[in-house]
């Protein structure tokens, strides 16, 4: 027998006073995520809210957050302290320890209730591991509480539970391509490095992919672990750790400004080239309008480099110094990027 929904309970015995419509409205088809939420509400409507000691509730066995978010927790604490707990948690009976529970969602609410020493309101449902991780993922997707890397790790957890790709990308709110990019990162960067970096709320997929590229070099993973443990990096925020690590692996000063792309202009101010720094090296792209200069530079580059070595420039450049320019005899600017 199907469980009654909240709306059906509210509307039972109440006749509609609205006049009949001449033309029925077109039925809107809800999205997969909204439809799933509706089914979840219908299920929970038939459950009663229990009061549980927070000390009896253990975390979900499937971690989705890398570290404690103090700011978000403080905001929620103020709200619950003033208005009480308005949204129940969802828990299941602990599969191994009688009398205890495991959390499906509501971990920040649970933290706050422990701080305030208040009982927790919770729905108790018998959930398999697969069902629990789906409930957890739907809650996270709806509340936008996870950073990009946390969502990528959670997608990996769901995949490990045997959920099909379509279920995963619908649950965490990405498309097929987005899920593929997440896999490329979390399957390449070791878990211990990700957890050392942390949530990285300001770092999205393109920067994580840059780190993947930087770690492809032999010995880079071991070096990255050492960098993250250094005094210079370990005391920084999560975002700063990420940026510092990436710059160090790319041969830049970890605290120096990120060079990114640099426009090279002639003495008259005309753009002649663009210098781009990547994890694999520096790329000098000469403007198409300067094709003659490009041909000249290609021919002269061996001689320019020989002159560079003769003049002892290798002893004066280091990893802290930015790209510099050297004027040839005819006044043409030749760009020498940092090693």
N, C-alpha and C positions, 0 to 999 in steps of 0.2 A: 504493500500500500504506500502511495507517495505521501510525503510529509507536507502538511499544509504550509503555505507561505505566509509571511507577515501580512501582506495585503489581503489575502483571503480571510485571515482572522479578523482584520479590522473591518472588512466590508460585509461580513456574514450578517444576514438579516437586515441589511440596509438596502432599500431600493433606490435606484438612480432617479433623480428628479430632472435630469437633463432631457430636453426634447430630442426626438430622433433626428438624425442628420439626413439631409437629402442625398448626399453622396458620402460614402464611407471614406475616412482618411486613409491614405496609403500607409501601410504598415512599415515602420522603419526596422531594418535588420540590425540588431546590436552587434558590436564587434565581438571577437572571440573573448577578449579580456573582460568586457562588460557582461557578456553572457555567462562567463564562468563565475563572475562575482555574484550575479543574481542567483545562480544555483547554490553558491556557498551560503548566501543569506537565507535561502529557503531551508537548507540543511540546518543551519544554526538556529533558525526560528523555532524548531521543534526541540532544541536543547534548552536546558535551564542553566542559568548562571550560578556557578558555585563560588563560595568564598574559601580561599585557600591561603595558608601561611606561605609567604614568598620563600621561606627557607626550605620548603619542600619541593620547590620547582627548580629543576636543573636546566642548563642551557640546551638548545637544540644540538643534536649530534652533528649537524651539518653547519659548520661555521660560515657566516656570510659577511662579517665585519672584521676588519683587521685590527682595530684599536678603538679605545674609548673616545667618544666625541663629547667633550666636556660642555661645549657651548649648546649643542642640541639638547643634552640631558638637563642642563640648567633651565632652559626655556620650558621644557616639559614639566620639570619639578615645580616651577612657579605656577603653571596652569593646574596641575593636579592638587597642589596645596590649596589653591583658591577655590577650585570647582569640584574637586574629587575626581576619581577615575571614571571617565565617561565611556570609554571603549574597553570591553573585556579582553583579556588575553585568550589565546587558544593553546590548550595543552593536551597532551595525551598521557594516559597512565604509563609510568616508566616500564619498559618491557622487561627489565631485569631486577628492579628493586621495588618490592611491594610497598605501597603507601607513599611513593614519590611520583613525580610527574616530570615530563620533558616538555619544554617550550616549543611551540610551532611558530608563533609570532607574538610580538609585543615586548621585545627584550628591553627597550628603553623604559617602557612603562614599568616593567618588573624591577629595573634598577632603581627607579624613582620610588617605588613603593617600599623597597628595602631601606632606602635612605630615610623615608618618612615613617618607617616602622608601621605600615598599614597593611591590612589584609588585601589580597589580590582578588578581583573579580575575574572569573575565567570560565570559558566554555571547556568542558572535558569531552573529548571525542577519542574513540579508538581509531588510530591512524596507523597505517603501515608506513614504512620508511619512505616509499614512493609518494604516498599521499601527503605525508608531513612536509616533504621538500617542495611539493607543488603548492601547498598552502603558504609556506614560507616565501616562496618565490613570488606568488601573486601579491602578497602584502608588500614586499619590497618594491615590486614594479609599480604598484599604485602610489606609494609614498615617496618615491624618488630619494630614498634615504641612502642608497649605496653609491659609491664612486665607481668610475669606469672599471678599475681593476678589481674591485670587490664583486661587481656584477660578472666579470669574466671568470673569476674564481668560483662563483656560485654556479655559473653555467657548467663549469667543469664538474662540480659536485653532482648536478642533475644528470649530466651525461654518464657519470660513474654509476648512477642508480638505474641506468638503462632507459631513460626517457628519450623519445625520438627528437630529432633536431627541431621539428616544427613546434613541438610542445615547449621546448626550451626557449626558442627565440620569441614565441608568443608570451611566455611567462615573464621574461626579463625585459621585454620591450625593445627588441632589435630585429632587423631583418636577417635573411640568410647570409648576406655578405658581412653584416656586422658580427654575427656569430662566428663566421670563419676567421675574421680578424682577431676576435677574442681568443680563439683556439691557438692561432699562430703565436700569440704572446705567452699565454699561460703554459703552453706545451714546450716553450723554448726557455723561458727564464725560470731558473730553479725556484721552488717555493720558498726556500729560506731567504733568498734575496728579496723577493716580493714582500715578505713579512718584515724584513729588516727596513725596507723603505716605508711601508705602512700604507695608509688609505690613499694618499696623494690626491686630495679632492680637486686640485687644479690641473691635474695631468690627464689628458685624454688619449685616445688611441694612437694618433700620429706620433706623440712623444714616446709612448711605450714601444712602438715599432722601431723608433730610433735606437732605443736601448737594446732591442733584439739584435739590430744590426751591429751595434758596438760590441756586444757579447759574442759575436760570431768569430772574433779573432782568437787564436790559440792563447790560452792562459788568461783570457779576459774575465772569466767567471771567478777564478780564484782571486784575481786582482780586485774585482768588484767587492767581494766579501771583505777583503782587507780594507778597502776604502771606506766602506760603510761602518767599520768598527773604529776608524780613526777618530781622534778627538775633534778634528775639524768638522767632520760630517755628523757624527753620532748625536751631537747636541742640537742639531737643527730640526726644524719642522719637517713633516713628511714630504711636502712639496720641495723644500730646499734640499733635502737629502737626495731626492730624485735628480734634480738639476745639477747638484754638485757631483754626483756619481757620473752622470752622463758626460759632463764637461771634462772630468778627470780622465775618463776612458778615451775621450776624443783628443787628449793631449793638450787641453786647455787648462788654465788655472781654474780650480773648482769654484772659486768665488769671483772670477772675472766675468764681466758682462758677456752674454752669449752673442757671438758675432753674427750668426745667421747668414743673411745675404748682405753683401756690400757692393754698392754701385761705384764703379771706377770711371772717373770723368777726365777729359782733357783739360789743359790749362784754360781753354775757352769755356769750359763748363759742359761740353757735349758728352753724353754717355757713350763710352766706347766698350765697356765690358762689365760683367757682373761676377763677383766672386762668391761662391756658395760653399759653406762648410758642412760636410756630412760626416757620418761615423766612419766612412771608408777613406776620406781624404777631402782635399779642396778641389773644386771645379771652377775653372775660369772660362766663362762663356762670353765670347766676343760678339758684339752686335753685328747683325747681318750686313748692315751698311758699311761696316769696316772690314770687308772681306780681304781687301788688299793688305791691310795691317795684319790680319790673321795669317795670311800667306807669308808675309815678311817675318812675323814672330816665329812661326813654325820653322822657317829656314834658319833663323838666327839663334834659336833657343839653345842648341848645344854650345855655341860660342859664348852666349850670355852666361850659361851655367859655369863654363870653364873660367870665365873672368870672375864670376862670383867666388869660386874656390880660391883663385889666385889672390884675391884681395882679402882673404881670410874672414869672409863674412860669416862662415860657419861658427867662428868663435865668439861672435858678437850677438848672434841670434839665440834666443832661448824660448821655452814654452810660454813665457809670460808676455813676450813681445808680439804685438799685432802685425798683420801684413804691412809691408812697406813698399815703397816705389823707388826705382833707380832710373835716372835719366841717361839715355844713350847719347852718343855724340851728336845725333841730329835732333835732339830734344824730345824724341818720342818716349812716352812713359811706358816702362816695362814693369809689370806687377810681379813681385816675388812674394808668394804666400808663405805663411809660417810652416815649418816642417810638421 
